[in-house]
Amino acid sequence: MLSRTAEYALRIMILLTEREGTSLTAEQIAKATLVPAGYTVKVLQQLGRAKLSKGQRGRKGGFVLACNPSKVDLLQVVTVIDPLKRITEFPLGRTEHQHSLCALYKQIDAAIESLQKSLSSMSLKEVVKSGEGESLCQEHGHGNATLSVKAAN
């Protein structure tokens, strides 16, 4: 349900949270999160416009977290990149469904609502803490980066 770019943004923000106070180059971020370099720069620009990250020029330049990771939840990050869209009307335009969604689209909308609630229930800092000391954004043997997000109860 999340776009690839939104997932990339979450990986990047988790990495910046893990390394809070440390400046990382776009290349270092791309390598650590396995996000393609071109995407990394684009995502960092969007996150920067939203004041979630910031770039620093110069010898010790790079990107750092620009927000309080205890006050920014996962849904806020996703919303900056690709907001989740609820289904409010029947997408196929069938007249018999003018006033309500059919059972299929009610289920899909319920899943989107559940995802929104789950993502908004955890801050960046909480996700990092829930990783119990393991890096949540790291390269693994099969070339995949992982992002652990525990569902809220």
N, CA, C and O of each residue as an XYZ file, in Angstrom:
612
protein
N       0.803     -1.203      0.000
C       0.000      0.000      0.000
C       0.844      1.265      0.000
O       0.355      2.337     -0.355
N       2.093      1.149      0.390
C       2.985      2.301      0.342
C       3.708      2.320     -0.993
O       4.082      1.272     -1.519
N       3.900      3.495     -1.532
C       4.695      3.591     -2.746
C       6.138      3.286     -2.406
O       6.552      3.385     -1.251
N       6.886      2.920     -3.403
C       8.302      2.622     -3.203
C       9.022      3.867     -2.672
O       9.889      3.763     -1.804
N       8.663      5.031     -3.191
C       9.312      6.269     -2.751
C       9.006      6.556     -1.287
O       9.883      7.013     -0.554
N       7.776      6.294     -0.848
C       7.432      6.482      0.569
C       8.226      5.519      1.441
O       8.688      5.890      2.520
N       8.383      4.288      0.978
C       9.201      3.329      1.730
C      10.654      3.805      1.799
O      11.291      3.707      2.848
N      11.169      4.313      0.698
C      12.531      4.848      0.692
C      12.665      5.977      1.719
O      13.653      6.040      2.450
N      11.678      6.857      1.769
C      11.717      7.971      2.726
C      11.735      7.454      4.161
O      12.453      7.988      5.006
N      10.952      6.423      4.433
C      10.958      5.842      5.777
C      12.325      5.256      6.111
O      12.830      5.450      7.216
N      12.924      4.541      5.164
C      14.259      3.980      5.407
C      15.260      5.090      5.712
O      16.052      4.994      6.649
N      15.206      6.142      4.903
C      16.148      7.255      5.080
C      15.941      7.925      6.429
O      16.911      8.209      7.132
N      14.689      8.183      6.804
C      14.418      8.853      8.077
C      14.790      7.978      9.270
O      15.252      8.490     10.290
N      14.597      6.681      9.155
C      15.013      5.784     10.237
C      16.535      5.805     10.363
O      17.063      5.858     11.474
N      17.237      5.763      9.245
C      18.698      5.823      9.292
C      19.161      7.139      9.920
O      20.048      7.134     10.773
N      18.570      8.267      9.508
C      18.961      9.553     10.089
C      18.639      9.608     11.584
O      19.362     10.243     12.352
N      17.569      8.952     11.991
C      17.224      8.886     13.415
C      18.247      8.037     14.161
O      18.700      8.409     15.243
N      18.609      6.897     13.580
C      19.620      6.033     14.205
C      20.945      6.770     14.369
O      21.644      6.592     15.367
N      21.277      7.580     13.406
C      22.559      8.289     13.396
C      22.389      9.760     13.770
O      23.149     10.616     13.316
N      21.404     10.038     14.585
C      21.080     11.420     14.970
C      22.344     12.170     15.403
O      23.128     11.686     16.220
N      22.518     13.366     14.829
C      23.676     14.185     15.151
C      24.877     13.926     14.256
O      25.862     14.662     14.309
N      24.805     12.885     13.433
C      25.891     12.553     12.516
C      25.486     12.954     11.106
O      24.396     12.617     10.643
N      26.359     13.665     10.439
C      26.111     14.082      9.063
C      26.491     12.948      8.118
O      27.584     12.390      8.212
N      25.584     12.614      7.208
C      25.816     11.541      6.237
C      25.668     12.096      4.831
O      24.757     12.881      4.566
N      26.547     11.699      3.935
C      26.411     12.124      2.546
C      25.263     11.351      1.897
O      24.844     10.306      2.395
N      24.768     11.873      0.794
C      23.704     11.174      0.059
C      24.197      9.797     -0.369
O      23.428      8.835     -0.369
N      25.468      9.696     -0.731
C      26.046      8.418     -1.129
C      26.039      7.426      0.036
O      25.700      6.257     -0.148
N      26.408      7.883      1.225
C      26.398      7.009      2.405
C      24.974      6.558      2.721
O      24.740      5.395      3.050
N      24.031      7.485      2.618
C      22.625      7.149      2.887
C      22.130      6.136      1.873
O      21.487      5.152      2.239
N      22.424      6.367      0.597
C      21.988      5.446     -0.456
C      22.548      4.047     -0.221
O      21.834      3.052     -0.346
N      23.813      3.982      0.115
C      24.450      2.680      0.337
C      23.870      1.974      1.561
O      23.599      0.774      1.513
N      23.682      2.702      2.643
C      23.186      2.095      3.885
C      21.742      1.623      3.764
O      21.364      0.616      4.362
N      20.937      2.343      2.998
C      19.508      2.023      2.906
C      19.144      1.244      1.648
O      18.001      0.816      1.482
N      20.121      1.062      0.764
C      19.901      0.406     -0.530
C      18.836      1.121     -1.361
O      18.074      0.493     -2.097
N      18.800      2.422     -1.229
C      17.937      3.260     -2.057
C      18.804      3.762     -3.207
O      19.908      4.253     -2.969
N      18.332      3.650     -4.444
C      19.137      4.144     -5.560
C      19.552      5.603     -5.335
O      18.774      6.408     -4.823
N      20.785      5.928     -5.723
C      21.350      7.252     -5.451
C      20.464      8.389     -5.964
O      20.260      9.377     -5.259
N      19.943      8.259     -7.173
C      19.074      9.297     -7.726
C      17.836      9.515     -6.887
O      17.430     10.655     -6.659
N      17.229      8.426     -6.421
C      16.068      8.522     -5.548
C      16.446      9.145     -4.205
O      15.700      9.955     -3.654
N      17.591      8.765     -3.695
C      18.026      9.276     -2.397
C      18.055     10.794     -2.405
O      17.539     11.433     -1.488
N      18.650     11.365     -3.423
C      18.738     12.826     -3.511
C      17.347     13.443     -3.620
O      17.055     14.425     -2.937
N      16.489     12.886     -4.463
C      15.128     13.422     -4.624
C      14.347     13.344     -3.317
O      13.679     14.303     -2.930
N      14.432     12.210     -2.642
C      13.706     12.031     -1.382
C      14.243     12.991     -0.324
O      13.469     13.597      0.417
N      15.563     13.128     -0.251
C      16.156     14.059      0.712
C      15.711     15.492      0.439
O      15.504     16.256      1.382
N      15.559     15.872     -0.819
C      15.060     17.203     -1.153
C      13.633     17.396     -0.637
O      13.310     18.435     -0.061
N      12.782     16.387     -0.848
C      11.400     16.480     -0.364
C      11.361     16.531      1.162
O      10.608     17.314      1.740
N      12.163     15.704      1.807
C      12.209     15.700      3.268
C      12.746     17.031      3.785
O      12.310     17.520      4.827
N      13.680     17.606      3.062
C      14.227     18.903      3.441
C      13.191     20.012      3.335
O      13.095     20.862      4.220
N      12.411     20.006      2.250
C      11.344     21.014      2.099
C      10.325     20.915      3.230
O       9.721     21.914      3.622
N      10.139     19.711      3.746
C       9.198     19.493      4.850
C       9.861     19.709      6.209
O       9.228     19.524      7.249
N      11.131     20.097      6.199
C      11.902     20.370      7.418
C      12.079     19.138      8.308
O      12.167     19.242      9.532
N      12.129     17.965      7.660
C      12.392     16.724      8.390
C      13.880     16.380      8.371
O      14.395     15.756      9.300
N      14.557     16.788      7.314
C      16.008     16.615      7.220
C      16.580     17.914      6.683
O      15.856     18.767      6.169
N      17.894     18.050      6.811
C      18.526     19.226      6.218
C      19.912     18.862      5.732
O      20.598     18.011      6.297
N      20.296     19.534      4.671
C      21.612     19.330      4.101
C      22.565     20.403      4.586
O      22.184     21.556      4.785
N      23.803     20.002      4.771
C      24.842     20.940      5.188
C      25.964     20.861      4.161
O      26.419     19.777      3.796
N      26.397     22.023      3.706
C      27.499     22.074      2.747
C      28.821     22.128      3.494
O      28.877     22.379      4.698
N      29.870     21.887      2.745
C      31.190     22.055      3.327
C      31.893     20.753      3.628
O      31.426     19.662      3.300
N      33.026     20.912      4.262
C      33.905     19.790      4.537
C      33.235     18.690      5.365
O      33.426     17.504      5.100
N      32.465     19.084      6.347
C      31.748     18.101      7.171
C      30.279     18.056      6.769
O      29.400     17.780      7.585
N      30.037     18.334      5.495
C      28.670     18.406      4.989
C      28.006     17.056      4.870
O      28.626     16.008      5.046
N      26.745     17.113      4.570
C      25.937     15.913      4.424
C      24.535     16.214      4.898
O      24.128     17.374      4.956
N      23.807     15.190      5.232
C      22.423     15.335      5.657
C      22.263     14.873      7.098
O      22.876     13.896      7.530
N      21.431     15.591      7.822
C      21.127     15.271      9.214
C      19.628     15.383      9.429
O      18.901     15.957      8.619
N      19.199     14.830     10.523
C      17.812     14.941     10.946
C      17.542     16.394     11.339
O      18.348     16.998     12.046
N      16.429     16.956     10.894
C      16.106     18.353     11.210
C      14.858     18.456     12.079
O      14.356     19.553     12.323
N      14.366     17.332     12.537
C      13.134     17.318     13.323
C      13.386     16.563     14.625
O      14.418     15.915     14.800
N      12.426     16.664     15.524
C      12.483     15.898     16.759
C      11.896     14.512     16.449
O      10.691     14.398     16.225
N      12.719     13.467     16.432
C      12.220     12.149     16.038
C      11.209     11.549     17.012
O      10.548     10.561     16.691
N      11.088     12.135     18.185
C      10.062     11.676     19.127
C       8.699     12.268     18.804
O       7.675     11.779     19.280
N       8.690     13.323     17.993
C       7.433     14.001     17.680
C       6.973     13.808     16.237
O       5.899     14.277     15.862
N       7.767     13.131     15.436
C       7.405     12.872     14.041
C       7.059     11.403     13.907
O       7.876     10.531     14.204
N       5.837     11.133     13.456
C       5.429      9.740     13.285
C       5.643      9.294     11.841
O       5.900     10.110     10.956
N       5.534      8.014     11.626
C       5.785      7.432     10.309
C       4.809      7.953      9.260
O       5.183      8.136      8.102
N       3.563      8.191      9.656
C       2.575      8.693      8.705
C       2.963     10.083      8.205
O       2.737     10.399      7.037
N       3.538     10.908      9.061
C       3.968     12.240      8.635
C       5.029     12.138      7.540
O       5.014     12.917      6.588
N       5.931     11.199      7.670
C       6.967     11.002      6.656
C       6.322     10.554      5.344
O       6.625     11.093      4.280
N       5.438      9.571      5.427
C       4.760      9.064      4.232
C       3.969     10.182      3.561
O       3.984     10.307      2.336
N       3.287     10.985      4.348
C       2.446     12.056      3.810
C       3.262     13.089      3.039
O       2.770     13.653      2.061
N       4.481     13.344      3.456
C       5.362     14.279      2.734
C       5.627     13.756      1.326
O       5.679     14.540      0.378
N       5.791     12.476      1.181
C       6.200     11.865     -0.083
C       5.015     11.468     -0.953
O       4.951     11.829     -2.128
N       4.090     10.736     -0.382
C       2.980     10.184     -1.156
C       1.829      9.875     -0.200
O       1.704      8.751      0.285
N       0.985     10.881      0.069
C      -0.091     10.680      1.043
C      -0.978      9.482      0.705
O      -1.296      9.236     -0.459
N      -1.369      8.748      1.737
C      -2.311      7.638      1.553
C      -3.680      8.230      1.242
O      -4.135      9.153      1.918
N      -4.315      7.706      0.238
C      -5.604      8.247     -0.180
C      -6.729      7.298      0.210
O      -6.753      6.134     -0.192
N      -7.647      7.814      0.991
C      -8.828      7.042      1.365
C      -9.778      6.975      0.178
O      -9.761      7.850     -0.688
N     -10.591      5.954      0.139
C     -11.568      5.785     -0.939
C     -12.898      6.344     -0.438
O     -13.509      5.795      0.479
N     -13.330      7.432     -1.047
C     -14.556      8.091     -0.599
C     -15.707      7.922     -1.585
O     -16.864      8.162     -1.243
N     -15.388      7.510     -2.800
C     -16.452      7.246     -3.764
C     -16.050      6.065     -4.617
O     -14.865      5.759     -4.756
N     -17.028      5.411     -5.181
C     -16.788      4.211     -5.971
C     -15.943      4.575     -7.189
O     -16.364      5.390     -8.010
N     -14.749      3.978     -7.316
C     -13.814      4.399     -8.351
C     -14.218      4.053     -9.783
O     -13.661      4.620    -10.723
N     -15.168      3.144     -9.977
C     -15.546      2.749    -11.331
C     -16.743      3.528    -11.866
O     -17.148      3.330    -13.012
N     -17.314      4.418    -11.043
C     -18.404      5.266    -11.493
C     -19.724      4.562    -11.750
O     -20.568      5.097    -12.470
N     -19.929      3.392    -11.189
C     -21.195      2.674    -11.406
C     -22.303      3.357    -10.628
O     -22.143      3.648     -9.443
N     -23.422      3.615    -11.281
C     -24.513      4.381    -10.677
C     -25.152      3.670     -9.488
O     -25.642      4.333     -8.574
N     -25.159      2.350     -9.478
C     -25.776      1.643     -8.347
C     -24.968      1.798     -7.054
O     -25.441      1.425     -5.980
N     -23.764      2.342     -7.151
C     -22.927      2.567     -5.972
C     -22.708      4.060     -5.705
O     -21.712      4.444     -5.091
N     -23.619      4.880     -6.156
C     -23.469      6.324     -6.023
C     -23.302      6.793     -4.587
O     -22.480      7.667     -4.311
N     -24.072      6.224     -3.672
C     -24.131      6.753     -2.312
C     -23.293      5.994     -1.294
O     -23.143      6.438     -0.156
N     -22.748      4.854     -1.696
C     -21.900      4.120     -0.763
C     -20.936      3.235     -1.539
O     -21.149      2.929     -2.712
N     -19.907      2.847     -0.876
C     -18.938      1.964     -1.488
C     -19.443      0.527     -1.454
O     -20.154      0.135     -0.529
N     -19.080     -0.243     -2.447
C     -19.434     -1.663     -2.417
C     -18.540     -2.357     -1.379
O     -17.603     -1.750     -0.861
N     -18.825     -3.589     -1.089
C     -18.107     -4.338     -0.047
C     -16.601     -4.397     -0.319
O     -15.804     -4.282      0.612
N     -16.209     -4.571     -1.557
C     -14.787     -4.648     -1.891
C     -14.076     -3.345     -1.530
O     -13.043     -3.371     -0.861
N     -14.612     -2.218     -1.962
C     -13.944     -0.945     -1.706
C     -14.058     -0.509     -0.253
O     -13.217      0.250      0.231
N     -15.083     -0.976      0.450
C     -15.138     -0.732      1.901
C     -13.973     -1.437      2.585
O     -13.350     -0.872      3.484
N     -13.670     -2.677      2.165
C     -12.556     -3.432      2.738
C     -11.222     -2.760      2.429
O     -10.363     -2.638      3.302
N     -11.057     -2.328      1.191
C      -9.805     -1.664      0.803
C      -9.638     -0.372      1.600
O      -8.547     -0.086      2.094
N     -10.710      0.409      1.727
C     -10.634      1.651      2.496
C     -10.337      1.365      3.969
O      -9.589      2.104      4.609
N     -10.918      0.302      4.498
C     -10.646     -0.071      5.898
C      -9.169     -0.426      6.076
O      -8.571     -0.093      7.100
N      -8.584     -1.093      5.096
C      -7.159     -1.440      5.170
C      -6.295     -0.175      5.129
O      -5.304     -0.077      5.853
N      -6.663      0.779      4.294
C      -5.925      2.046      4.227
C      -6.047      2.784      5.554
O      -5.062      3.326      6.056
N      -7.246      2.808      6.122
C      -7.452      3.453      7.422
C      -6.602      2.784      8.499
O      -5.996      3.465      9.326
N      -6.556      1.457      8.490
C      -5.762      0.724      9.468
C      -4.268      1.044      9.319
O      -3.561      1.213     10.312
N      -3.805      1.123      8.088
C      -2.407      1.469      7.843
C      -2.111      2.879      8.344
O      -1.072      3.110      8.962
N      -3.014      3.825      8.084
C      -2.831      5.189      8.574
C      -2.721      5.209     10.094
O      -1.842      5.868     10.649
N      -3.609      4.489     10.760
C      -3.590      4.450     12.227
C      -2.293      3.832     12.746
O      -1.696      4.333     13.698
N      -1.866      2.750     12.117
C      -0.643      2.082     12.551
C       0.571      2.986     12.356
O       1.403      3.104     13.256
N       0.680      3.622     11.199
C       1.818      4.493     10.927
C       1.830      5.723     11.828
O       2.895      6.216     12.199
N       0.655      6.214     12.175
C       0.602      7.409     13.028
C       0.810      7.075     14.502
O       0.962      7.974     15.329
N       0.817      5.799     14.827
C       0.936      5.398     16.235
C       2.385      5.306     16.718
O       2.625      5.158     17.917
N       3.346      5.391     15.805
C       4.745      5.243     16.212
C       5.600      6.375     15.663
O       5.561      6.697     14.476
N       6.367      6.962     16.557
C       7.315      7.999     16.146
C       8.564      7.338     15.570
O       8.794      6.143     15.756
N       9.350      8.122     14.883
C      10.625      7.621     14.368
C      11.469      7.047     15.502
O      12.052      5.970     15.376
N      11.524      7.777     16.605
C      12.332      7.355     17.753
C      11.817      6.031     18.325
O      12.613      5.164     18.685
N      10.507      5.871     18.409
C       9.933      4.623     18.930
C      10.281      3.434     18.037
O      10.547      2.339     18.532
N      10.278      3.647     16.732
C      10.626      2.556     15.825
C      12.075      2.147     16.039
O      12.393      0.959     16.103
N      12.949      3.139     16.151
C      14.362      2.838     16.372
C      14.551      2.107     17.704
O      15.294      1.129     17.783
N      13.877      2.589     18.742
C      13.983      1.923     20.055
C      13.447      0.501     20.007
O      13.973     -0.384     20.682
N      12.400      0.274     19.211
C      11.808     -1.067     19.138
C      12.732     -2.056     18.436
O      12.521     -3.266     18.518
N      13.765     -1.544     17.740
C      14.722     -2.414     17.060
C      15.719     -3.058     17.995
O      16.566     -3.838     17.560
N      15.629     -2.736     19.291
C      16.467     -3.360     20.325
C      17.955     -3.364     19.977
O      18.619     -4.394     20.088
N      18.475     -2.213     19.557
C      19.902     -2.081     19.315
C      20.380     -2.520     17.949
O      21.545     -2.312     17.612
N      19.515     -3.121     17.156
C      19.899     -3.519     15.802
C      19.637     -2.358     14.859
O      18.705     -1.581     15.063
N      20.454     -2.245     13.836
C      20.191     -1.254     12.811
C      18.992     -1.714     11.998
O      18.966     -2.846     11.515
N      18.011     -0.855     11.844
C      16.807     -1.221     11.096
C      17.003     -1.040      9.598
O      16.288     -1.646      8.800
N      17.947     -0.227      9.220
C      18.219      0.033      7.806
C      19.638     -0.395      7.524
O      20.586      0.363      7.730
N      19.769     -1.605      7.057
C      21.113     -2.100      6.791
C      21.086     -3.075      5.638
O      20.058     -3.675      5.326
N      22.212     -3.217      5.026
C      22.347     -4.142      3.921
C      22.397     -5.562      4.471
O      23.031     -5.825      5.493
N      21.721     -6.468      3.778
C      21.741     -7.885      4.147
C      22.328     -8.685      2.996
O      22.476     -8.159      1.893
N      22.654     -9.909      3.226
C      23.320    -10.754      2.248
C      22.657    -10.847      0.888
O      23.349    -11.041     -0.111
N      21.342    -10.717      0.814
C      20.656    -10.891     -0.469
C      20.408     -9.563     -1.173
O      19.624     -9.505     -2.121
N      21.064     -8.496     -0.724
C      20.906     -7.228     -1.407
C      19.632     -6.487     -1.071
O      19.222     -5.589     -1.807
N      19.010     -6.847      0.014
C      17.777     -6.174      0.428
C      17.998     -5.428      1.715
O      18.642     -5.931      2.636
N      17.463     -4.228      1.780
C      17.469     -3.490      3.042
C      16.140     -3.795      3.721
O      15.137     -4.058      3.059
N      16.145     -3.756      5.024
C      14.906     -4.021      5.732
C      14.545     -2.822      6.596
O      15.405     -2.073      7.059
N      13.272     -2.674      6.791
C      12.754     -1.652      7.688
C      11.764     -2.368      8.579
O      10.740     -2.855      8.102
N      12.051     -2.439      9.852
C      11.161     -3.098     10.788
C      10.157     -2.096     11.329
O      10.541     -1.074     11.898
N       8.900     -2.377     11.159
C       7.849     -1.559     11.741
C       6.908     -2.516     12.442
O       6.265     -3.349     11.803
N       6.828     -2.397     13.748
C       5.931     -3.256     14.508
C       4.545     -2.641     14.503
O       4.389     -1.434     14.689
N       3.552     -3.469     14.291
C       2.170     -2.981     14.283
C       1.757     -2.593     15.695
O       2.123     -3.242     16.675
N       0.990     -1.527     15.768
C       0.475     -1.071     17.051
C      -0.698     -1.941     17.471
O      -1.465     -2.410     16.629
N      -0.834     -2.154     18.759
C      -1.973     -2.942     19.252
C      -3.116     -2.045     19.556
O      -4.171     -2.513     19.983
